[in-house]
Structures are given as C-alpha cells and as structure tokens.
C-alpha cells in the first residue's frame, strides 16, 4: 500500500500534535522546582546584578506518588498531595512560604493542599515547621494547610509548628489527627 502525499502530511501533523501536547503537559501534574534568587532576604525571579545574590531552588505543583521530604523546602506555588499519595515529612524539616500575593488582597496565595495523606511526626528535639519566609513575618504571609481528603486515609500532624498563615489549618476532610501542635500568629 502506497501512501499519498496528503496522507503522509496528515500523519505527520497528527504525530506532531501528540508530541507537542505530551511535551507541553509533561509537568502539569508533577512536583517541580524553579530557580529564584535570594537578595538581602528577599526572593526574586529575576537574576539580580548583585554579587551577594544566592540562587535557591523553590518548589510547587502536585505530588502524584508517595514521597518523603528530609530537607528544607521553599514553596512558591500551591502544593497538592494527590488523593492516592502520601507525603511524609521527616523531623527537623522546615517548609517555608514566601509571601506571594498576586491578587493583591493582602493574603499570601500559596496553599498546601492535602487530598491524600500527610504524615508529620517530629522527635522532641527536631520539630517540623511550616512558616513564612519573610524577614518581617506577619499572619497572612501564606494561605495555610487545607485538608480536602475524602479517601478515609489518616493524616497525622504531631508536635509540629504552623505559623504566619492566613488560616493555619482548614479541615474539610476525614481522618486528620493533630497532637501537641504549636499553631501561632495566624488569623
């Protein structure tokens, strides 16, 4: 069977479309990093001319497989733990949220959304901290932790500190346990 020129062009266009679509949506449902620059305690997306600028890795996106965090993270966009997934945060880890207020309503826009399972259990001398990344920390620097799981999986936050959020914790979920948490400077 011999293909005609218009058939070859049509096949090429279909293959090109699917390749482009898969590449443009490759990171749509993934947790990914971006590069920001830290200058005098402030984050900037634009690389400054200052020699004192430090390049930092920041994170945002969806967590679509079980994951364990054992280092500090700077979160610059919504983070969503998907329904079938579990995020375990190890003792001593700090999760920082710079104030990003795109809609200029005075409330940080970054949410930490739990549709699956979140496990934060610290050791007595190594607490897990969710807080603002601003020099002059204020309540409303970030949105807060939103539990939206309907899976029935248990999320546990033990001996953690949550501070400087608009609404530290919003539970619209089943099976969330808080134990000896220090929640302060929130609305």
Order of alpha helices (4+ residues) and beta strands (2+ residues): alpha-beta-beta-beta-beta-beta-beta-beta-beta-beta-beta-beta-beta-beta-beta-beta-beta
